[in-house]
Amino acid sequence: MKNPLKIIKGRYLTMGVPYLWLLMFFALPFAIVLKLSFSTAAIAIPPYEATFSYIDELLNISLNMGNYLLLLQDSMYYMAYLSSLKMALISTIGCLILGFPMAYAIARAPARLQTVFLLLVMLPSWTSFLIRIYAWMGILSNNGLINNTLMWLGLTSEPIQMLNTNFAVYIGIIYAYLPFMILPLYATLVKLDLSLIEAASDLGSSSFNTFWKITLPLSMGGVIAGSMLVFIPAVGEFVIPELLGGPDTLMIGKVLWQEFFNNRDWPVASSLAIVMLALLIIPITLFHRYQSRGMENDV
Amino acid sequence: MKKLSFSKVMLWFGLLFLYVPMFILIIYSFNESKLVTVWGGFSPKWYGELLQDDQILGAVWTSLRIAFYSASMAVIIGTMAAFVMTRFRRSWAKLTLSNMITAPLVMPEVITGLSLLLLFVEMSEIFGWPAERGMLTVWIAHSTFCAAYVAVVVSSRLRELDLSIEEAAMDLGATRLKTFFLITVPMISPALIAGWFLSFSLSLDDLVIASFASGPGATTLPMVVFSSVRLGVSPKINALATIIILSVSLLAFLSWYLARRSERKAKEAME
């Protein structure tokens, strides 16, 4: 005889453990960031003043808007947001241009080879992110491999500055996030109904036209998911601009890091994070909508 | 000869783009010269120096321990969440849970790191716990974001599963818990192992979240690498990078091989 009470308990436990964990270590932290973004920086440990205080039966809530006003007034901050968005956008397009044909070729390869190619694409993303970015430092530097080769070939007489420029940051982001673009693209392209493409070419459509009118619209879900998987983390990227970028590379992740660790201005760092989240809310919901739709389709 | 299509050319170009930098790194790790970019002859001496660097060795041990515990916790939380996502009826609670668990997949790391650090600071202000940041706080942080990856991997496997086998077990009198451990777990074990290894490598690799969540007592390997890389390219780091690349490739190949073998066995058993 099954004990119904036990079943219910089991269900609550299965749901309750991850739920509580995520509330505690995912949702609550964001509430604290929001709270702290309204507090005042202070020279203390921790370096901010309390937002809520209860003195003489009075609950005092002091919301300091100064951090947000500072973000508006100091052009450095919104320039950082703008250039982060621009750099993430260009890198996403770069990933798409390189990743789409790759995903297409993998999806069309014989079934046995598909897993091998997928493994080859995934493998670099399992090895250290930091080390893959580091590898590019040696290649792009003034006496690095590319410059040495160019000078040896006599194409340039002196090294071209590549490391510590925005160009290096683009290379780094595209290199690091390419697998995240390919995987969702592959997942939609492999399900594509080939007879539609055959029908189009039977009816005399050029291969470019077929791609533009059939392949691309049908794989839009993968394009969106892949682009969001590249774009969103790229906006907040810290390691790549820090190691490959130059002094004029302005990215919001780097600015946040400096405000937090170097200037020890926790409230400003928090408000930078809140504004970054607000900017990313549209791409994040776009990604979630695609994800949940994909899951329902699978069932 | 078969015509090479544009997409095939791009595939090979893309794979070269992915692998050439790592091969160059491996080659240069055997460079005798102290100057990283000038070839001074073959020598494994940087590997020897690496083995004498106590700071790096200590960080490796810290990182491995954190990764082991984080991966284990992430599998527990992620699997539970995957069950809720695939087996529970649609409800408000299920929706918020599946939104929360997949959110770290796309969240910029600086935000996740900052928010967790502020939580730990606030908690120690209010409860006096955690007294200071260290391995425990990094473990919590890593378990949380790795659980997201486990949930995705395990839930896609759960969706493919034939429910009738579990129903049969329960009809024959097995309790839900017994059915889970005797029927469901063996059937999803490839996904559990894959999720564990994925979490393990993600935890080993993470720099940003660990930098926020860690205290003076727990320096992970990426933190050591980052601080030395910031100063420029060094041959010792090349040697370390080579060891990391080779061991991860070996592990990845092994897990892929094991997964394929178990899949083939399962297919044979079905026939």
Interface residues (C-beta under 8 A of the other chain):
Chain A: K2 K6 I7 G10 R11 T14 M15 V17 P18 Y19 W21 L22 L23 F25 F26 A27 L28 P29 F30 I32 V33 L36 P46 L98 G99 P101 M102 Y104 A105 I106 R108 T115 F117 L119 L120 V121 M122 L123 P124 W126 T127 S128 F129 L130 I131 R132 Y134 A135 W136 M137 G138 I139 S141 N143 G144 L145 N148 Y175 L178 P179 I182 M228 L229 I232 P233 V235 G236 E237 F238 V239 E242 L243 G253 L256 W257 F260 W266 A269 S270 A273 M276 L277 L280 P283 I284 F287 H288 Q291 S292 M295 D298 V299
Chain B: S5 F6 S7 K8 V9 M10 L11 F13 G14 L15 F17 L18 Y19 P21 M22 I24 L25 Y28 V36 T37 V38 I76 I77 G78 M80 A81 F83 V84 M85 F88 A93 K94 L97 S98 N99 M100 I101 T102 A103 P104 L105 V106 M107 P108 E109 V110 I111 L114 S115 L116 L118 L119 V121 E122 E125 I140 A141 S143 T144 A147 S155 S156 R159 T175 R176 L177 L198 S201 L204 D205 L207 V208 F212 P222 V225 F226 V229 R230 G232 V233 I237 N238 L240 A241 I244 I245 V248 S249 A252 W256 R260
